Amino acid sequence: MKEETIFDFNMSALRVWSLISDLRGFARWHPIYRIAGEAERGAEIDVTWLLFGGDRKMTTQMIITRLTKPQLIGWQMGVRGFLTLDERYEIEPIANGVSIHHSVECRGIFGGLVGRMMRKGLRRTMRLQDAAFLALLRRQSRLPGQSTRHHRRPIKPPPPPRGAAND
């Protein structure tokens, strides 16, 4: 069972990839994952899931299975052969920015059964995750008319003319 969402944003692929591949930075935006590691292919990283609105936590490991800068990051969580969740973000350049493909696939002996049972909840969760990531992208992008450069210092007023009252 596989679920997929697609959304577009006006930002460079490299910039989007750098935000999504900053796994420790997920705590700034992701509603569920808290990841304690760096994005390296084959890395086994601890990930804590915030459950029931953060009231409960569950820690497991994820393995980075795909990593191609600046277009793809993916990981796998679960018990291989029984139930695994394969999640990935693919970033595709388009005319006015990028198209982001977010997918989660349930695999294994119980993957099909569990996947069908949790399909509706998974869709809702993915929409929340995507909305949170879009909010991060909006915060990171420049607003029209704003510059990322430092503001220029104001021009100094001209010195007072000679023979002024203060002489």
N, C-alpha and C positions, 0 to 999 in steps of 0.2 A: 504494500500500500504506500503510495507516494502522494504527498501534498506539495503544491508549489504556488508561490505568489510572485508577482512581477510588479515592480514599480520603477518609475523614472525620476531622475533628479538632474538638475543642471549643475554638474560639478565634474571635474576631471576624474578619469578612472583611477589614476594613481592616488589622488587625494581620498577618494571613497575607499579604496583598498587599504590605505594606511590607517583609516579609522576602524574598518571592520577587522583588520588583522592585529590591531592593538588589543590583545585578549585581556590583559590586565585592566584596560580601559572600559571593558564591558560594564563594570560597576557604575560608570557614569550614566549609562543609558539603558542597559538591558534589564527588563523587569524580572527575570528569573535567574540568569547565570551570573555567578561570580567565579572568575577563572584565575587560577594562580600559576601562570606560566607564559612562556613566549611562543610565538607561532613559528615552529620549525617542523618540517615534514618528518613524521615518525615519532614526534615527541609525545610522551604520555604525561598528561597534565591533569591535576586535580580540578574538578569543577563542582561547585556547590550550587544546588538548585534551591531557590527560595520557594517554598510551597505554602499554599493557603494564605496568600498575601504576605508572606515573609514570617508567619508565625512558626513555621517548621522549616527545617533545612535537611537536605540530603546531599552527601558528598559522594561522588563517584569519580571515575577517571574517564577521560576522553583521549583519543589518539588522533593527532592531526594526520589525515589521510591524503589531503590534497592541498597544495600550496603553490600557486603560480602567480607571481607578481606581474602585473597589477590586475589580474582577472579572476582569480579563484582561490577560495579557502574553504576547506571542508574537514569535518571531523566525524568520528564514530564513537558512540557511547553504548554501553550495555554488555550483554554476555554473548560473545560470538557463537553463532549456531542456534541459539535459543531466541533471543530478542535483542536486536541492535537498532539504534536510531542513527541514521546516516544523514547529517545535516550539512548543507553547504550554501555558500553565497557565490554566485557568478556575476561578474561585472562586465557588461558589454557596452562599448562605446556606441553612442548614437549621435545624430546630427547636433543636438543641443544638450549634450551631457552624457549620461549613462543610463542603461537599463539594468536594474538589479534583480536577479532571479534568486529567490530564497526557496530552498526545497528541504523537506524532511521525508525520509523514506524509512519505513519500518521493515526490518528483514528478520530472517530466522524462522525456526519452527513455529513460534508463537507470533511472529511479526504480522502475518496476514490477519489473524484473529484479533489480536490486540489493536492493530492498526484500524480495523473496521470499527471496533468498539469505541476507540478514542478519536475517530475522524473529526467529529464536530468540535470537540474541545481543542484538538490540534489546530484546526483552521482558525479558531478564535484566538488561540495563543500566538500563532504566527502573525495574525493581523496586529495584535498588541506589540509584538516584537518589531514588526516592520514600522509601525507608527512611532515607536520609541526611537528607532534608528533614523527615521526621517526627521524627527525633532532634533536629533543630534546634528544631522547634516544641515538643517536650517540654521542652527546656532553657529555652526562652523563656517557657513558661507557668508560672503559679504552681502550686505543689503545694498540696493541700488543707491548710487550717490555717495557711498561711504568708501573711504580708502583704508587700506591696511597700513599705509605709511604713517609715520609719526606726523603729528600736526606741526606745521611750520611755526617757528617763533614769529611773533608780530614784529613788524618793522619798528625800529626805534624812532621815536619822534625826533625831529630835527633839533639841533641845539638852539638855545635861545639866541636871538641876535645880539651882537655886541652893543654895549651901551644900554642894556636893558635896565630896569629898575633895580635889579639885584647887584649891580656893579658898585 
